[in-house]
Amino acid sequence: MTISNRLLLLFLFSLMVTCTFAEKPKGVSYDGRSMIVNGERELLFSGSIHYPRMPPEMWPDVIRKAKEGGLNLIQTYVFWNIHEPVQGQFNFEGNYDVVKFIKEIARQGLYVTLRIGPYIEAEWNQGGFPYWLREVPNITFRSYNEPFIYHMKKYSEMVIDLMKKEQLFAPQGGPIIMAQIENEYNNVQLAYRENGLKYIQWAANMASSLYNGVPWIMCKQRDAPPHIINTCNGRHCGDTFTGPNGPNKPSLWTENWTAQYRTFGDPPSQRAAEDIAFAVARFFAKNGTLTNYYMYYGGTNYGRTGSSFVTTRYYDEAPLDEFGLYREPKWSHLRDLHRALRLSRRALLWGTPTVQKISADLEITVYEKQGTDCTAFLTNNHTTNPATIKFRGKDYYLPEKSVSILPDCKTVVYNTQTIVSQHNSRNFVASEKAKGLKWEKYQEKVPTSSDLPLKNREPLELYSLTKDTSDYAWYSTSVTFERHDLPMRPDILPVLQIASMGHALVAFVNGEYVGFGHGNNIEKGFVFQKPVVLKPGTNTISILAETVGFPNSGAYMEKRFAGPRAITIQGLMAGTLDITQNNWGHEVGVFGEKEKLFTEEGAKKVKWTPVSGPTNGATTWYKTTFDAPEGNNPLAVKMDKMQKGMMWVNGNSLGRYWSSFLSPLGQPTQFEYHIPRAFVKPTGNVLVVFEETGGNPADIEIQTVNRDTICSIITEYHPPNVKSWERSGTNFVAIVEDLKTGAHLTCPDNKIIEKVEFASYGNPDGACGNLAVGTCNSAKSMAVAQEKCLGKNSCTIPIEREIYDEPSKDPCPNIFKTLAVQMKCANKK
């Protein structure tokens, strides 16, 4: 191929890519009913997906799965502290490339809500504010304070100018149809008194002055200015949101929490798919036209990005789990809800609503456009009792706490409580190719005061000492004792007490490990007390103080503090000795961190020794290599036998781990940690672990992750799948000949059903991965499931009594029957 031909091909390719993004300009407006994009009213189903919480290689797949789930809008924050970590120095590379992320969303045909903050909360370090902002003289965050509003405007202008330059706003042909300024300010506004009110007015005017081509929103802002849409955040905005503060503003739900973020020490977070679906249906029945799932994909807090005590795994209970896999039935039950609401689109956007209260718990909401479109929501608000409701001459059964959607005011296509879609269960499987890890170690030297360069009479405050450059800082002092100063009895030891403002510490006396102490997300401060062995002469007290992220919420965040504040030695012959003002040495970070022992080059700077037998050393680095695990499934590293520290693969941080902080259930809040495939090469991958308090690497395991266990749990009264109907103009029609319910199962990634692990038609119990036969079961259950499904990628199992039992042989003819099946998927052999 000639050079000229190559240049022509490159030109045509670049033109094709440009055309992909350069859509026609779209005007965006709104009224009291809905958002209006390009002159068309829209029902918007949105999901929060954050670009820095996954590598760019994952963006296309996660966005694709969100679109498959029925979303047409993606919401993301812009994270100030990653883009301007040092004042005036900007970073938009790698997974910080917000422009590339937005263009990928556009390429897949979805809209964007851009939440520029600059305060974002998001369980992100300092709520997104860069550390240097904290040290601006006389600054008060999120208030009408001259230093703060100067920097906030400068940053906001930079973000908006970048979006305009890249033509990413809808009127320019881009995907951004909304932007948000500030975030949940009503939570703290009263703390700032008159400066709070002045600030929110200033922020609104500043934002719209920078760009007014798309609507601006403020979430949880009851007193939003007239030109700003106030929106709801919460779990049940259909019942808690009092509505927008102006007649010409639509009802928008910007954060529908799909579970709850976790902090270390928390039990698992749960929110049922049925509860989310119920809440969304209620919201749309009450004039809502946008819901955003926070999070739709949570991802991972890589490095040190998570805020105080927040786990490395973020919103794993979202419709897409941390590994980007479908969490069923949450993903598919919401997908079906979106389809049901889209079948009702014309009535919802142009019809007139009427509400009929049948009783305290039963309600009928109808949207009707005279002569053409009609949609009904039948609601049972009772949390335990099902009910039957009569509507237009017909009885409809409603399970407890459920909404049935009738897009034609006749046909139930969806009920929030009855899940027609499939379920699945997540499996962690030890990798065969990455097993038998051989570990080496390097132990940090515990410094003395003379080793540490920064001196001060008393311990320095930890946040301002580290400046968010490390989780760690060494503190050390020395104390001299005579023999008569120390306890004379061998059964009595002095006690070292350290009152800390947070978050954790490791203590050493004369280089020997004494113990570990920590706070928690609610009470970050704590008091460490441990008996210590002291000797006549000079004794060194050394403390490795630790942060576990900076705070991310509340008023006056710039005035939060951490680290040791009072240190005493108790039980001496003269009583208690206060060594707080004993002259301390300080140093930020640990040696291995500064030398980057977690990189290939950095690892060469020290001598590593093989790990043989049990090891339990504090402040120890461990290193091993492994080959890429088999297959294409996502990867994890199992850390349940380690204590607390940080992990890297090929120099890429996997984040913090903390397996020793047990929840009330006696288990670590998290012990599997995501290794993105993008971090891994075919052979010779280097895994490095810095263990702070002492753990044994022998049980660390590289795993593959799948959701190849699929299930269906369906009853006789479940409606057929919502995909059985469609709209054809103003007509609502069935697109299948036989409208019957059944179990529909599909293996992921074109795999096939290798085994039927469970099947019961009767009254089975349990959940996917843990199903059990009840008191009634058809003997033919397994045979029917095997006949319909084995060897197939997808299958449907009918739920008709005559298939399972002859009428005279039905073991339980007088109950509603349930079919529960569990299948194992595998690659084709």
Summary of the structure (lengths in Angstrom):
residues: 829
radius of gyration: 29.9
end to end distance: 40.7
largest distance: 99.5
contacts: 2859
relative contact order: 0.09
helix: 23%
strand: 35%
